[in-house]
Amino acid sequence: MKKSKKILRNLLIIAIAIYVIYIFINQQKTLNEYSKNTEELNQQIASEKQTNEDLNQQKDNVNSLEFIEEMAREKLDMYHPNERVYVDQGM
């Protein structure tokens, strides 16, 4: 009777140990996924911050004379009165 109790106790201990190891492995996998997601999100944040800085710089340049002149040339096809404009008809 004592021998069967020892075997049962040992099996129970082994089962608990296997369960604990299984839980630790699953938690490690989950933590690795979270870490990977965190790195990807940090890269996205850096990219969006750069885009935000570019847009802020463009916003600051909107009222400058150079920007207004550039937009008038590109979007409205406007030029200075005595300026010659050459158009390439080959394309």
Chimera marker file (.cmm) of the C-alpha trace (Angstrom):
<marker_set name="trace">
<marker id="1" x="0.000" y="0.000" z="0.000" r="1" g="1" b="0" radius="0.5"/>
<marker id="2" x="2.806" y="2.413" z="0.857" r="1" g="1" b="0" radius="0.5"/>
<marker id="3" x="4.584" y="1.636" z="-2.375" r="1" g="1" b="0" radius="0.5"/>
<marker id="4" x="1.501" y="2.496" z="-4.478" r="1" g="1" b="0" radius="0.5"/>
<marker id="5" x="1.096" y="5.791" z="-2.583" r="1" g="1" b="0" radius="0.5"/>
<marker id="6" x="4.735" y="6.680" z="-3.320" r="1" g="1" b="0" radius="0.5"/>
<marker id="7" x="4.276" y="5.849" z="-6.989" r="1" g="1" b="0" radius="0.5"/>
<marker id="8" x="1.048" y="7.880" z="-7.118" r="1" g="1" b="0" radius="0.5"/>
<marker id="9" x="2.754" y="10.796" z="-5.353" r="1" g="1" b="0" radius="0.5"/>
<marker id="10" x="5.730" y="10.657" z="-7.742" r="1" g="1" b="0" radius="0.5"/>
<marker id="11" x="3.401" y="10.541" z="-10.767" r="1" g="1" b="0" radius="0.5"/>
<marker id="12" x="1.510" y="13.522" z="-9.404" r="1" g="1" b="0" radius="0.5"/>
<marker id="13" x="4.739" y="15.461" z="-8.901" r="1" g="1" b="0" radius="0.5"/>
<marker id="14" x="5.907" y="14.582" z="-12.416" r="1" g="1" b="0" radius="0.5"/>
<marker id="15" x="2.532" y="15.620" z="-13.871" r="1" g="1" b="0" radius="0.5"/>
<marker id="16" x="2.647" y="18.948" z="-12.036" r="1" g="1" b="0" radius="0.5"/>
<marker id="17" x="6.232" y="19.546" z="-13.166" r="1" g="1" b="0" radius="0.5"/>
<marker id="18" x="5.318" y="18.816" z="-16.790" r="1" g="1" b="0" radius="0.5"/>
<marker id="19" x="2.332" y="21.161" z="-16.537" r="1" g="1" b="0" radius="0.5"/>
<marker id="20" x="4.470" y="23.942" z="-15.057" r="1" g="1" b="0" radius="0.5"/>
<marker id="21" x="7.094" y="23.516" z="-17.793" r="1" g="1" b="0" radius="0.5"/>
<marker id="22" x="4.354" y="23.589" z="-20.446" r="1" g="1" b="0" radius="0.5"/>
<marker id="23" x="2.943" y="26.826" z="-18.996" r="1" g="1" b="0" radius="0.5"/>
<marker id="24" x="6.399" y="28.448" z="-18.903" r="1" g="1" b="0" radius="0.5"/>
<marker id="25" x="7.064" y="27.517" z="-22.540" r="1" g="1" b="0" radius="0.5"/>
<marker id="26" x="3.713" y="28.946" z="-23.664" r="1" g="1" b="0" radius="0.5"/>
<marker id="27" x="4.295" y="32.132" z="-21.707" r="1" g="1" b="0" radius="0.5"/>
<marker id="28" x="7.734" y="32.523" z="-23.269" r="1" g="1" b="0" radius="0.5"/>
<marker id="29" x="6.256" y="32.146" z="-26.752" r="1" g="1" b="0" radius="0.5"/>
<marker id="30" x="3.643" y="34.777" z="-25.931" r="1" g="1" b="0" radius="0.5"/>
<marker id="31" x="6.290" y="37.136" z="-24.553" r="1" g="1" b="0" radius="0.5"/>
<marker id="32" x="8.386" y="36.690" z="-27.698" r="1" g="1" b="0" radius="0.5"/>
<marker id="33" x="5.386" y="37.557" z="-29.866" r="1" g="1" b="0" radius="0.5"/>
<marker id="34" x="4.684" y="40.638" z="-27.766" r="1" g="1" b="0" radius="0.5"/>
<marker id="35" x="8.310" y="41.686" z="-28.018" r="1" g="1" b="0" radius="0.5"/>
<marker id="36" x="8.235" y="41.326" z="-31.798" r="1" g="1" b="0" radius="0.5"/>
<marker id="37" x="4.998" y="43.318" z="-31.978" r="1" g="1" b="0" radius="0.5"/>
<marker id="38" x="6.508" y="46.001" z="-29.774" r="1" g="1" b="0" radius="0.5"/>
<marker id="39" x="9.507" y="46.355" z="-32.094" r="1" g="1" b="0" radius="0.5"/>
<marker id="40" x="7.247" y="46.636" z="-35.141" r="1" g="1" b="0" radius="0.5"/>
<marker id="41" x="5.068" y="49.236" z="-33.435" r="1" g="1" b="0" radius="0.5"/>
<marker id="42" x="8.130" y="51.227" z="-32.367" r="1" g="1" b="0" radius="0.5"/>
<marker id="43" x="9.291" y="51.274" z="-35.985" r="1" g="1" b="0" radius="0.5"/>
<marker id="44" x="5.842" y="52.446" z="-37.046" r="1" g="1" b="0" radius="0.5"/>
<marker id="45" x="5.921" y="55.179" z="-34.420" r="1" g="1" b="0" radius="0.5"/>
<marker id="46" x="9.326" y="56.363" z="-35.640" r="1" g="1" b="0" radius="0.5"/>
<marker id="47" x="8.068" y="56.430" z="-39.222" r="1" g="1" b="0" radius="0.5"/>
<marker id="48" x="4.963" y="58.373" z="-38.250" r="1" g="1" b="0" radius="0.5"/>
<marker id="49" x="7.045" y="60.839" z="-36.217" r="1" g="1" b="0" radius="0.5"/>
<marker id="50" x="9.218" y="61.455" z="-39.289" r="1" g="1" b="0" radius="0.5"/>
<marker id="51" x="6.109" y="61.977" z="-41.414" r="1" g="1" b="0" radius="0.5"/>
<marker id="52" x="4.757" y="64.356" z="-38.777" r="1" g="1" b="0" radius="0.5"/>
<marker id="53" x="8.012" y="66.338" z="-38.774" r="1" g="1" b="0" radius="0.5"/>
<marker id="54" x="7.941" y="66.555" z="-42.573" r="1" g="1" b="0" radius="0.5"/>
<marker id="55" x="4.352" y="67.777" z="-42.515" r="1" g="1" b="0" radius="0.5"/>
<marker id="56" x="5.147" y="70.346" z="-39.821" r="1" g="1" b="0" radius="0.5"/>
<marker id="57" x="8.067" y="71.609" z="-41.880" r="1" g="1" b="0" radius="0.5"/>
<marker id="58" x="5.851" y="71.813" z="-44.951" r="1" g="1" b="0" radius="0.5"/>
<marker id="59" x="3.219" y="73.647" z="-42.901" r="1" g="1" b="0" radius="0.5"/>
<marker id="60" x="5.841" y="76.177" z="-41.810" r="1" g="1" b="0" radius="0.5"/>
<marker id="61" x="6.933" y="76.701" z="-45.424" r="1" g="1" b="0" radius="0.5"/>
<marker id="62" x="3.424" y="77.250" z="-46.804" r="1" g="1" b="0" radius="0.5"/>
<marker id="63" x="3.537" y="80.999" z="-46.264" r="1" g="1" b="0" radius="0.5"/>
<marker id="64" x="7.043" y="81.466" z="-47.642" r="1" g="1" b="0" radius="0.5"/>
<marker id="65" x="7.492" y="83.222" z="-50.968" r="1" g="1" b="0" radius="0.5"/>
<marker id="66" x="9.522" y="80.337" z="-52.395" r="1" g="1" b="0" radius="0.5"/>
<marker id="67" x="6.777" y="77.817" z="-51.677" r="1" g="1" b="0" radius="0.5"/>
<marker id="68" x="4.081" y="80.045" z="-53.162" r="1" g="1" b="0" radius="0.5"/>
<marker id="69" x="6.164" y="80.597" z="-56.295" r="1" g="1" b="0" radius="0.5"/>
<marker id="70" x="6.892" y="76.876" z="-56.631" r="1" g="1" b="0" radius="0.5"/>
<marker id="71" x="3.231" y="75.936" z="-56.306" r="1" g="1" b="0" radius="0.5"/>
<marker id="72" x="2.233" y="78.619" z="-58.814" r="1" g="1" b="0" radius="0.5"/>
<marker id="73" x="4.711" y="77.172" z="-61.318" r="1" g="1" b="0" radius="0.5"/>
<marker id="74" x="3.866" y="73.511" z="-60.750" r="1" g="1" b="0" radius="0.5"/>
<marker id="75" x="0.125" y="73.536" z="-60.126" r="1" g="1" b="0" radius="0.5"/>
<marker id="76" x="-1.083" y="76.631" z="-61.961" r="1" g="1" b="0" radius="0.5"/>
<marker id="77" x="1.508" y="76.883" z="-64.769" r="1" g="1" b="0" radius="0.5"/>
<marker id="78" x="2.216" y="80.494" z="-63.863" r="1" g="1" b="0" radius="0.5"/>
<marker id="79" x="5.527" y="82.159" z="-64.690" r="1" g="1" b="0" radius="0.5"/>
<marker id="80" x="7.231" y="85.541" z="-64.317" r="1" g="1" b="0" radius="0.5"/>
<marker id="81" x="6.275" y="88.098" z="-67.014" r="1" g="1" b="0" radius="0.5"/>
<marker id="82" x="9.624" y="88.114" z="-68.875" r="1" g="1" b="0" radius="0.5"/>
<marker id="83" x="10.437" y="84.465" z="-68.318" r="1" g="1" b="0" radius="0.5"/>
<marker id="84" x="10.800" y="82.095" z="-71.256" r="1" g="1" b="0" radius="0.5"/>
<marker id="85" x="9.366" y="78.641" z="-70.845" r="1" g="1" b="0" radius="0.5"/>
<marker id="86" x="10.461" y="75.781" z="-73.065" r="1" g="1" b="0" radius="0.5"/>
<marker id="87" x="8.217" y="72.767" z="-73.452" r="1" g="1" b="0" radius="0.5"/>
<marker id="88" x="9.619" y="69.480" z="-74.724" r="1" g="1" b="0" radius="0.5"/>
<marker id="89" x="7.204" y="68.214" z="-77.377" r="1" g="1" b="0" radius="0.5"/>
<marker id="90" x="9.165" y="64.977" z="-77.932" r="1" g="1" b="0" radius="0.5"/>
<marker id="91" x="7.353" y="63.082" z="-75.201" r="1" g="1" b="0" radius="0.5"/>
<link id1="1" id2="2" r="1" g="1" b="0" radius="0.2"/>
<link id1="2" id2="3" r="1" g="1" b="0" radius="0.2"/>
<link id1="3" id2="4" r="1" g="1" b="0" radius="0.2"/>
<link id1="4" id2="5" r="1" g="1" b="0" radius="0.2"/>
<link id1="5" id2="6" r="1" g="1" b="0" radius="0.2"/>
<link id1="6" id2="7" r="1" g="1" b="0" radius="0.2"/>
<link id1="7" id2="8" r="1" g="1" b="0" radius="0.2"/>
<link id1="8" id2="9" r="1" g="1" b="0" radius="0.2"/>
<link id1="9" id2="10" r="1" g="1" b="0" radius="0.2"/>
<link id1="10" id2="11" r="1" g="1" b="0" radius="0.2"/>
<link id1="11" id2="12" r="1" g="1" b="0" radius="0.2"/>
<link id1="12" id2="13" r="1" g="1" b="0" radius="0.2"/>
<link id1="13" id2="14" r="1" g="1" b="0" radius="0.2"/>
<link id1="14" id2="15" r="1" g="1" b="0" radius="0.2"/>
<link id1="15" id2="16" r="1" g="1" b="0" radius="0.2"/>
<link id1="16" id2="17" r="1" g="1" b="0" radius="0.2"/>
<link id1="17" id2="18" r="1" g="1" b="0" radius="0.2"/>
<link id1="18" id2="19" r="1" g="1" b="0" radius="0.2"/>
<link id1="19" id2="20" r="1" g="1" b="0" radius="0.2"/>
<link id1="20" id2="21" r="1" g="1" b="0" radius="0.2"/>
<link id1="21" id2="22" r="1" g="1" b="0" radius="0.2"/>
<link id1="22" id2="23" r="1" g="1" b="0" radius="0.2"/>
<link id1="23" id2="24" r="1" g="1" b="0" radius="0.2"/>
<link id1="24" id2="25" r="1" g="1" b="0" radius="0.2"/>
<link id1="25" id2="26" r="1" g="1" b="0" radius="0.2"/>
<link id1="26" id2="27" r="1" g="1" b="0" radius="0.2"/>
<link id1="27" id2="28" r="1" g="1" b="0" radius="0.2"/>
<link id1="28" id2="29" r="1" g="1" b="0" radius="0.2"/>
<link id1="29" id2="30" r="1" g="1" b="0" radius="0.2"/>
<link id1="30" id2="31" r="1" g="1" b="0" radius="0.2"/>
<link id1="31" id2="32" r="1" g="1" b="0" radius="0.2"/>
<link id1="32" id2="33" r="1" g="1" b="0" radius="0.2"/>
<link id1="33" id2="34" r="1" g="1" b="0" radius="0.2"/>
<link id1="34" id2="35" r="1" g="1" b="0" radius="0.2"/>
<link id1="35" id2="36" r="1" g="1" b="0" radius="0.2"/>
<link id1="36" id2="37" r="1" g="1" b="0" radius="0.2"/>
<link id1="37" id2="38" r="1" g="1" b="0" radius="0.2"/>
<link id1="38" id2="39" r="1" g="1" b="0" radius="0.2"/>
<link id1="39" id2="40" r="1" g="1" b="0" radius="0.2"/>
<link id1="40" id2="41" r="1" g="1" b="0" radius="0.2"/>
<link id1="41" id2="42" r="1" g="1" b="0" radius="0.2"/>
<link id1="42" id2="43" r="1" g="1" b="0" radius="0.2"/>
<link id1="43" id2="44" r="1" g="1" b="0" radius="0.2"/>
<link id1="44" id2="45" r="1" g="1" b="0" radius="0.2"/>
<link id1="45" id2="46" r="1" g="1" b="0" radius="0.2"/>
<link id1="46" id2="47" r="1" g="1" b="0" radius="0.2"/>
<link id1="47" id2="48" r="1" g="1" b="0" radius="0.2"/>
<link id1="48" id2="49" r="1" g="1" b="0" radius="0.2"/>
<link id1="49" id2="50" r="1" g="1" b="0" radius="0.2"/>
<link id1="50" id2="51" r="1" g="1" b="0" radius="0.2"/>
<link id1="51" id2="52" r="1" g="1" b="0" radius="0.2"/>
<link id1="52" id2="53" r="1" g="1" b="0" radius="0.2"/>
<link id1="53" id2="54" r="1" g="1" b="0" radius="0.2"/>
<link id1="54" id2="55" r="1" g="1" b="0" radius="0.2"/>
<link id1="55" id2="56" r="1" g="1" b="0" radius="0.2"/>
<link id1="56" id2="57" r="1" g="1" b="0" radius="0.2"/>
<link id1="57" id2="58" r="1" g="1" b="0" radius="0.2"/>
<link id1="58" id2="59" r="1" g="1" b="0" radius="0.2"/>
<link id1="59" id2="60" r="1" g="1" b="0" radius="0.2"/>
<link id1="60" id2="61" r="1" g="1" b="0" radius="0.2"/>
<link id1="61" id2="62" r="1" g="1" b="0" radius="0.2"/>
<link id1="62" id2="63" r="1" g="1" b="0" radius="0.2"/>
<link id1="63" id2="64" r="1" g="1" b="0" radius="0.2"/>
<link id1="64" id2="65" r="1" g="1" b="0" radius="0.2"/>
<link id1="65" id2="66" r="1" g="1" b="0" radius="0.2"/>
<link id1="66" id2="67" r="1" g="1" b="0" radius="0.2"/>
<link id1="67" id2="68" r="1" g="1" b="0" radius="0.2"/>
<link id1="68" id2="69" r="1" g="1" b="0" radius="0.2"/>
<link id1="69" id2="70" r="1" g="1" b="0" radius="0.2"/>
<link id1="70" id2="71" r="1" g="1" b="0" radius="0.2"/>
<link id1="71" id2="72" r="1" g="1" b="0" radius="0.2"/>
<link id1="72" id2="73" r="1" g="1" b="0" radius="0.2"/>
<link id1="73" id2="74" r="1" g="1" b="0" radius="0.2"/>
<link id1="74" id2="75" r="1" g="1" b="0" radius="0.2"/>
<link id1="75" id2="76" r="1" g="1" b="0" radius="0.2"/>
<link id1="76" id2="77" r="1" g="1" b="0" radius="0.2"/>
<link id1="77" id2="78" r="1" g="1" b="0" radius="0.2"/>
<link id1="78" id2="79" r="1" g="1" b="0" radius="0.2"/>
<link id1="79" id2="80" r="1" g="1" b="0" radius="0.2"/>
<link id1="80" id2="81" r="1" g="1" b="0" radius="0.2"/>
<link id1="81" id2="82" r="1" g="1" b="0" radius="0.2"/>
<link id1="82" id2="83" r="1" g="1" b="0" radius="0.2"/>
<link id1="83" id2="84" r="1" g="1" b="0" radius="0.2"/>
<link id1="84" id2="85" r="1" g="1" b="0" radius="0.2"/>
<link id1="85" id2="86" r="1" g="1" b="0" radius="0.2"/>
<link id1="86" id2="87" r="1" g="1" b="0" radius="0.2"/>
<link id1="87" id2="88" r="1" g="1" b="0" radius="0.2"/>
<link id1="88" id2="89" r="1" g="1" b="0" radius="0.2"/>
<link id1="89" id2="90" r="1" g="1" b="0" radius="0.2"/>
<link id1="90" id2="91" r="1" g="1" b="0" radius="0.2"/>
</marker_set>
